[in-house]
Amino acid sequence: MVYGLTPEEKEKLERFKTKLSTFEKNRKNLIPILQSAQQEIAYLPGQALELAAGHLDIPISEVYGVATFYNQFRFIPPGKYPIKICLGTACHIKSSDIILENFERKLGIKEGQTTEDRQFSVERVACVGCCALAPVALVGDALYGKMSPSKVEGIFTRIQVEKEMSLRVHSENESNQ
């Protein structure tokens, strides 16, 4: 799946471009530059890698090689609602892999991917520190403990209701102005 930059991401890329001038043109700054780009844009689009390579005057292949070596860097935009499924020991024992499969099936994407509308992304995490609530899923900032496959659909229903309520409040506020 190829993701084009959104207008907001283009704006963030421009801010990153401006920040680049604060980094000395030294190869040792590659990782801090990549971290800065990801912090600004939320992931590393190809354009950010090209800007880093140009700033440091090194081949794009070298930038890509370093970025792909470290798992802290992501190359796919995160969804508006990032879903993280804990696969730590306690969650794994309680079949969190089945919870992950349910989210993947519901969204039509695999772990590490983002839906085309960029609403949801799914990733596995090693541990979220809530072992007593295993299995655990994080959706955005909301933690869902004692997950079961049947709870997956309910999470999406809740998100939809929250969206509709937010839209209703927003349209009421606009009509009152």
C-alpha positions in Angstrom: 0.0 0.0 0.0 1.4 3.4 -1.0 0.5 6.4 1.1 0.7 9.9 -0.4 1.4 12.8 1.9 -1.6 14.5 3.3 -1.6 18.4 3.3 -0.9 18.3 7.0 2.1 16.0 6.5 3.4 18.2 3.7 3.3 21.1 6.2 5.1 19.0 8.8 7.7 18.0 6.2 8.4 21.7 5.6 8.9 22.2 9.3 11.3 19.3 9.4 13.1 20.8 6.4 13.6 24.0 8.4 14.8 22.0 11.5 17.5 20.3 9.4 19.6 23.4 9.4 20.0 23.0 13.1 21.9 19.8 12.6 25.6 19.9 11.7 26.3 18.2 8.4 28.0 15.3 9.9 27.2 11.6 9.4 26.9 11.1 13.2 23.7 13.2 13.2 21.8 10.7 11.0 19.9 9.0 13.8 19.0 12.3 15.6 17.8 13.6 12.2 15.7 10.6 11.6 14.3 10.8 15.1 13.5 14.5 14.6 11.7 13.7 11.3 9.6 10.9 12.9 8.8 13.1 15.9 7.6 15.9 13.5 5.7 13.7 10.9 4.9 10.6 13.0 6.6 8.3 10.6 9.4 8.5 7.9 8.1 9.1 4.5 10.5 8.7 1.6 10.7 12.5 1.2 12.1 12.8 4.8 14.7 10.2 4.0 15.7 12.1 0.9 16.0 15.4 2.8 18.2 13.7 5.4 20.4 12.2 2.7 20.7 15.6 0.9 21.5 17.4 4.1 24.3 15.0 5.1 25.4 14.5 1.5 25.2 10.7 1.8 23.4 8.2 -0.4 19.7 7.6 0.2 20.5 3.9 0.4 22.7 4.5 3.5 19.9 6.5 5.2 17.4 3.8 4.4 19.8 1.1 5.7 20.2 2.9 9.0 16.5 3.6 9.3 15.5 0.0 8.6 18.1 -1.4 11.0 16.4 0.2 14.1 12.9 -0.8 14.9 12.1 2.6 16.5 11.5 3.9 13.0 8.2 3.4 11.2 7.7 3.9 7.4 3.9 3.6 7.4 1.7 6.4 8.7 0.0 5.6 12.0 -3.8 5.5 12.0 -5.9 8.1 13.8 -6.7 5.2 16.1 -3.6 3.2 16.6 -4.4 -0.3 17.9 -1.7 -2.0 19.9 -2.1 -5.6 20.9 0.0 -6.9 23.8 1.8 -10.1 23.0 3.8 -10.3 26.2 3.9 -13.5 28.2 0.8 -13.0 30.2 -1.3 -11.8 27.2 0.2 -14.5 25.0 -0.8 -17.2 27.4 -4.4 -15.8 27.3 -4.5 -16.0 23.5 -3.8 -12.4 22.6 -2.8 -13.6 19.1 -6.4 -14.4 18.5 -7.4 -10.9 19.5 -4.8 -9.6 17.0 -6.2 -11.8 14.3 -9.7 -10.4 15.0 -8.6 -6.8 14.7 -6.7 -7.7 11.4 -9.8 -9.4 10.0 -12.2 -6.6 11.0 -9.9 -3.9 9.4 -8.8 -6.0 6.4 -5.1 -5.2 7.2 -2.2 -7.1 8.8 -0.1 -6.2 11.8 2.2 -3.3 10.9 -0.3 -1.8 8.4 -2.7 1.2 8.3 -6.1 1.2 6.7 -6.3 3.2 3.5 -8.4 5.9 5.1 -5.7 6.2 7.8 -8.2 5.7 10.6 -6.7 2.6 12.1 -3.3 0.9 12.3 -2.5 -2.4 14.1 0.7 -3.3 15.7 1.9 -5.9 18.2 3.7 -4.7 21.4 5.9 -6.7 23.8 4.2 -5.6 27.0 2.0 -2.7 28.2 2.5 -3.5 31.9 -1.0 -4.5 32.7 -0.5 -8.3 33.1 -3.3 -8.7 35.6 -5.7 -7.5 32.9 -4.4 -9.9 30.2 -5.1 -10.0 27.3 -4.8 -6.3 26.7 -5.4 -4.0 23.7 -4.7 -0.3 23.5 -6.8 1.7 21.1 -5.5 5.3 21.0 -5.1 6.1 24.7 -7.9 3.7 25.8 -6.8 0.5 27.5 -9.0 -2.6 27.1 -8.3 -5.4 29.5 -9.6 -8.9 29.7 -10.1 -8.7 25.9 -12.0 -11.4 24.0 -12.8 -11.8 20.3 -16.4 -10.7 20.9 -15.2 -7.3 22.4 -13.4 -6.3 19.2 -16.7 -5.4 17.4 -17.8 -3.4 20.5 -14.7 -1.3 20.4 -15.4 -0.2 16.8 -19.1 0.5 17.7 -17.9 2.7 20.6 -15.5 4.6 18.3 -18.3 5.2 15.7 -20.6 6.5 18.4 -17.9 8.8 19.7 -17.3 10.1 16.2 -21.0 10.8 15.6 -21.4 12.5 19.0 -18.3 14.7 18.2 -19.8 15.6 14.8 -23.1 16.5 16.3 -21.5 18.7 19.0 -19.3 20.4 16.3 -22.3 21.1 14.0 -24.4 22.4 17.0 -21.5 24.7 17.9 -21.3 26.0 14.3 -25.1 26.6 14.1 -25.0 28.5 17.4 -22.3 31.0 16.1 
